Amino acid sequence: MLGLDKLKNTASQKWRRACFSVNYKGSTKEGQACTISPGVPEIRQALSAQGGGALGDTLSSTPIGEPRQKITVATLKEKKLRGEPITCLTAYDYATARLVDEASMDIILVGDSVAQTMLGYENTLAVTLEEMLHHTRAVRRGVKHAFLVADMPFGSFHVTADDALRNATRFVKEGGAEAVKMEGGKKRAELIRRVIDAEIPVAGHIGLTPQSVNLMGGYKVQGKTLSAIEELMHDAIALDRAGVACIYLEGIPREVAAMITAEVSVPTIGIGAGPECDGQVLVFHDIVNLNFGPPAKFVRQYGDAAKLIRNAVEAFRSDVLSRHYPSDDESYHLPKETRQALETVLERKRSMRS
């Protein structure tokens, strides 16, 4: 396992051999060696030394034993500053959202992966805006502390900027989301600025972007060549400069994710992007084995809900067929007085028949 410093040194040497440069603010100039920006520790030190900023003036660590605090955009940035890992899981309904929130997750993502996990679609392209809003509202009711992010589905921000802003507003106003997530890098930067100008936080998403599955020719790891790495770096810097709350990095080499994490000032949340990201996200259904397809390489299973549910359903069916359910203890009974009166009435009817 490479340490972060060694990773950055290795990546830096490879990066310098390229015929472009990336400085701390993201400008490029042909024909010069690349300059890798200060790493995460240096960023933290610089931000800590600035003083007088919002982070230094208004936020502090929550003491042990204090009630859990609401997670916000500022909380996430402070966690990056302190080097504290950020946790994130998807949720698509009230019950799951409540359990995930009570487990102290920092971020709950209502992902467009609801298309496959809950709705049975082949991919994320089919899920509609109204379906996403429906699930976001349900999740909102179960969340008290986590930062709630909702995916903007395919087509909801691709046509016009006005449509995108209107749809993003609906996620906040109707769905209760605290941020919306948009796939895409520098080509989305101007649109993202406009949404942020409307007081709506935005999470970026680069690398393997599932809404681009047809263009990519499948779910393939991105950023495996120098030119692809350059593109990802520019995308990340553009999103950072646009003011995103965080950047999701999906399906990219660990070394590239480490470079991006060191380069940008906002938290990176990885899924299939290695351990150097500021945080990690997985799909809830994947970690509890409720996904019926083969898992991706990066998925780790922490429980077997499929087996639990299947066993419970089969046991219920067996008890019904054998008349072991319901038992007398699981049945309601008439009050004693009513039962006696009913027996009297029934006895009279039997006497009349005879």
Secondary structure, 3 states (H helix, E strand, C coil): CCCHHHHHHHHHHHHHCCCCCCCCCCCCCCCCCCCCCCCHHHHHHHHHHHCCCHHHHHCCCCCCCCCCCCCCHHHHHHHHHHCCCEEEEECCCHHHHHHHHHCCCCEEEECCCHHHHCCCCCCHHHCCHHHHHHHHHHHHHHCCCCEEEEECCCCCCCCCHHHHHHHHHHHHHCCCCCEEEEEECHHHHHHHHHHHHCCCCEEEEEECCHHHHHHHCCCCCCCCCHHHHHHHHHHHHHHHHHCCCEEEEECCCHHHHHHHHHHCCCCEEEECCCCCCCEEEECHHHHCCCCCCCCCCCCCCCCCHHHHHHHHHHHHHHHHHCCCCCCHHHCCCCCHHHHHHHHHHHHHHHHHHC
